[in-house]
Each structure stands twice: as C-alpha cells, then as structure tokens.
Amino acid sequence: MAKVAFIGLGVMGYPMAGHLVNSGHEVTVYNRTAAKAAKWVEQYGGQSAATPKDAAKGQDIVFTCVGNDDDLRQVVLGEKGVIHGMHAGSVLVDHTTASADVAREIAAHIKPFNIAFLDAPVSGGQAGAENGVLTVMMGGDPVDFDAIKPVITAYSRCAELLGPVGSGQLTKMVNQICIAGVVQGLAEGLHFAKSAGLDGLKVIEVISKGAAQSWQMENRYQTMWQGKYDFGFAIDWMRKDLGIALDEARRNGSHLPVTALVDQFYSEVQAMKGNRWDTSSLLARLEKTRD
C-alpha cells in the first residue's frame, strides 16, 4: 500500500483517485472546488486537504491531473503548490495533457529537492478512467517508473515508459494527431452514407469487421448517426491538445496538414456552440452543410 495524494478531480481524476482507494492505497485529494472533493470523500473514503501543499505532505507519490500548463504550474510550483509539501525521495506523477516544455520545466525545478518527476498523460477518455483501463504514456527515469507502475495499475491496462521527461507528452501528441484524422474520416464516411441513402448502422456493422475498423468506429458510430454528441472528450479540450501538438510541430519541423485542417473544423463546431460536444461532433459540421 502506498500513501498518495491526487490533485484534480475532474472527469478523469475523480474516478482515477477512486480506483487508487479501491486498490488499497491511502489517498488524500485536493480539488479547486472543495465541494467536489467532499463528494469524492463521501463516495470513496480517504480524506481531502485544503491546499495542494497540504495534500502532498507525507505522501510517497503525488498525482496531478489538471487542465493545462498554467494550472499545472500553479498546483505544483505556486505558493501553496505540492512542491512545498513533498519530501525528498517522493515522486510527482503528472497525468495532465500538457506541453513537453512544461514537463521539463517542472522536472528541472523540483530536481534540487530530490523529488522525482514523470510526465504521464493518459488516453481512454472518461469511460477508460471510470473502468480503470486507461493507457498511460510516460516520460522519466526508469527507476522511478518501476517504482510507481504497480500503483498506477489501479486505473490502467497499459503503462509504458517512452523515454526521458517530456516523452509522455510527445507521445500523447501523436495519439491526438492520429485520433483527429480517424474521427474526420469516420464523420465523412457516415455523411456520405446518409447522402447515398444507405443504412449507416448496417454499413458500419459490415465495414467494422474489415480494415476500416477503429476504436472511434466501434464506440461512436451509433451516437454519431443519431446526432448525439455528449459521450466523451469535449471539443474545447481537443483543440487545446491539437494546439499543443501543432506548436510542437512548428518547433521540430513536422508537417501536419490534416491535423491543422481538423483543428480548423473543430473551430467551426465551436462556432456552432458545440464547445462541450465530444470529438465525434465533426459529423455535425458536415450535416450542417446539408441543411
């Protein structure tokens, strides 16, 4: 059993922290909205703290899962950040989808305190978090990875070390780049099927057994066909992630024309007031052109 803190109880962090309790770990949580932390304690037990610093005191591992680079800097390095509560020899594991730069920045900042750092973004969405089957992409030292891997199995089915600090975030960028193209292709396929007068559900049942199969197809085609887009990762968050990937691509010389185009398409969905729709709502943009 490990003593851990979990900072950030959003749609991902809330169930992830719960799985840690259910796996026998001693968990202290912090959330910016205290009522959310109180609800979590009522559901899972454990305890909550008034600040990230307080949550981190005496813990073996501190997990963070917040919104973006600035949020991460605040909960780690801010006046009441976890760095002021963590002790030498402890490990900070960040599950935020953020930039590789901020991962390296935080690792460098906490290293003099003999605190280890792993950037560890996740994939699998809200359903993956709730079911404890996330994929975790990690960057850091192999010794630190080996130390924390048994703990994160509480909410993951795959956790791999991809290289030094920053490698986890870079891998998550690859993940989001791939998803963007796949969802756009699925949206166009379903749009075409409707235009051709086909039964889209039967079409997908058939082609999903062949080379066109994907996670997005298996899990989103029915709700997309029905025009329902409240089943996962929100457009606002996807655009944040794609923005990070496109910024990194400009630095490393990558050419991402499809990613840039899909990002533009998502901006059009936002203009349709679809900010909180899930990423499969690219179909709604195409269907609008039919009206």
N, C-alpha and C positions, 0 to 999 in steps of 0.2 A: 504493500500500500504506500502511495506517495502523498505528501502534503502539497496541494496545488492551489493556485489562485487562477480564476478565469475572469478576464476583464472584457466586458462587452457581451451583452445578452440580446443580440438581435435575432433574426430568424435563423441564423446559423449557430451562433454562440449559445443560445438558450438550450437547445437540445444537446449540443456537444458537451456542455458542462454537466447536463443531467446524466449523460452516459458515463461520465467520469465517476459520479456518485454511485451509479448503479454497478460500476465495476469495482467498488470498494475503496475508492480513493477519498481522502479528506479534502473537501472543496470549499473554498471561500470565494465568493463572487463580488464583483463590482459592476454596476451599470450606471450610466449617467442619469437615467430616470430611476430613482430609488424604488418607486412602486413596482417596476418590473423585477428588480432584484428581490423585493419582498415576496412577490408572487412565485418566483423561482424557488426561494427557500421553503415556502409553504408546500410546493409541489414535490421537491426533491430532498428537503432537509438541508444539511450543510449550514453555511452561515454567510451573511453579507457584510461588507465593510463600507465605510462612508467615503473612502477615497481609494484610488489605485495603490497608493503608498501603503495604506493600512492593510489592504487585501494581500499585498506582497510580503508582509512581514512574516518571517519564519517559514516561508514556503520553499520546497525543493524545486518546483517548477512554476513559472508564471506564464499563462497563456493569454494572448491578446487577440481579439477579433473585432476590429472596429471598422470605420468607414473608408478612410483614405489616409494619405501620407500625413497630413496635418493632425488628424485625430490620433494617429499612432504616436507622433512626436509628443503630443500633449499627455497621453496616458503613460508614456514611458519616461520622457525627459522633463515634463512640466514640473511646476513647483510641488505638486502632490503626486508626481508620477511614480511608477513602480521602482525606478532606479533608487529612489530614496528609502525604499523598504526592503529591497532584496539584499541578500548576504553573499559574501564571497563563496564561490562554488555552486551557486544555484544557476538555473538555466531559464532563459527567456525564449519562448516559442511564439512566433507571430503568425497567426492564421489570416491576417488581413490580406486582401488582394491590393497590393501597393506597388510602388516602383522599386526596381532593384537598387536604385540610388539610396532611397531611404533605409533599405535593409542594411546596406554597407555603412551608412552614416551611424545608425544606431549601434551596430556591432562594434564600430570603432570607438564610439562614445562610452560604451559600458565595459569594454575590454580592460581598462586600467583598474576596474573594480573587481576583476576576476569573476565576472559574470559572463557565461557563455550565451551565444545567440544563434538561433536557427530561424530563417525565414521559411514559412511553411504554409503557403496558400493552399486552398482546398478546391476540389471540384466534385460535383454531385448534387449541388443545389439543396434547397430546403428539404426535399424528400430524402436525399442522401444523409443529411445531418440528422433528421428525425429517426431514420432507420439504422444509423450507425455504420454506414457503408461508404463513407467518403474516400476519395483519393487524395493523398497528401503529397505535395511536391516540395522537397526540402533542399535548402542550401545551408552549409555549415561544416563543422568539423565532424569526421566520422565517429570519434569517441563520444561526442555529445549526442549525435544521432542515435547511437546504440543505447545510450543511457535512457533516452526518452521514448524510444519506439515502443517498448512494452506498454507504456501509459497511453499513448495515442491509439493503440489498437482498440480502445474502448469505443471509438467512433469512426474507425476507418477499416477498410478492407484492403487497402494498398497504401503503403507509405514508403517512399524511396528517396534516397539522398542523391541529388543530381550533380553536386559539385560544391564549391565554396559558397559563402554567403552571397546572396543575390541570385543564385541558380534556381531556387524555388520560384521566385517571382518571374524570372525569364521563362521558365517552363510554363507557368500559368499564362503568360502572354501567348505562347504557342497554342495552348489549349483554347483560349478565347478567339484567336485568329481562325483556328480550324472550325470552331462552332459557328462563327459568323457566316462563313461560306456555306456550311451544310444547311443552316436554317434558311438562308436565302434560296438555296436550291430547292429545298422542300416546299417553301412558300410558292415558288414559281411553278413547281410541279402540280401542286394542288390547285393553283389558279388556272393552269392550263386544263386540268381535268374538268373543272367546273365549266370553263368556256367550251370545252368539247362535248359537254353533256354526259360525261361519264359519272358513274357511281364512285366517288373518290374513296370511300371506305373500302370497297371491294378492290379497287385498284391498288391501294396501299397494302391490303392483305396479301395480294399476289406479289408485288414487287419487293415487299419487305423480306421475302424469302430468298431474294437474289442479291446481286451486287449492290443494289441501291440502299440496302439496309443500313440504318444508323440508330443511335440512341434517340436522337431527336424524332426520327420517324416513328419508332416504336412507342415513344412516350407522349408525343404531341399531336400526331396526325388527327386523332378524333376530335380533340378540343379545337384545333385549328379549323377543321371542316365545319364545326358548329359555330365558329366565330367567337369562341370564348378564350380569353387571354389572361386569366387570373390564376396561373398554375406554375409559378416559379420565379425565376430571376428577372428582376424588373429592368426595363429599358434604361432608366437612368443609371443603374449600376453597370449595365453592359457598356454603355457609352463611356463611362469612366474607365472601364478596363481597356476598351479599344483605344481610348485616348492615350493611356499609358503605353500600350503596345506600339502605336504609331509614333509617339515621341521617341521611344527606344529605337525604332526602325530608322528614324532620321539620323540618330547618332551612330548606329552600326552599319548604315549603308544598305539595309534591306529594302526591297521594293514590295509593297503590299497594296497593289491596286484594288484587289477585291475587298480587302479589309476596309480600305478608305471609302470605297463605294457603299458598302453595307453600313458603315458608320453614318454616312450621309442619309441613307434610307431610314436608319433609326431616328435621325433628327427629324425626318418628315413624320414619323409616327409620334414623336413628342409633340409636334405641331398639331397633331390630331387629338391632343390631350391624352395621349397614351403613355405618359411617363411611367406609370406604375403597371402597365401591362407587361406580360412576360415577353421574352425574346422571340417567341414564335409569332408575335403580332406583326411581323413583316408581311404576312398574308393580308392583314387589314389594309395596309397601304396599297397593295395590288388590287384588292377588291374595290377600293375607293375609286380607282380609275375606271371601273366597270359602270359605276353609277352615272 
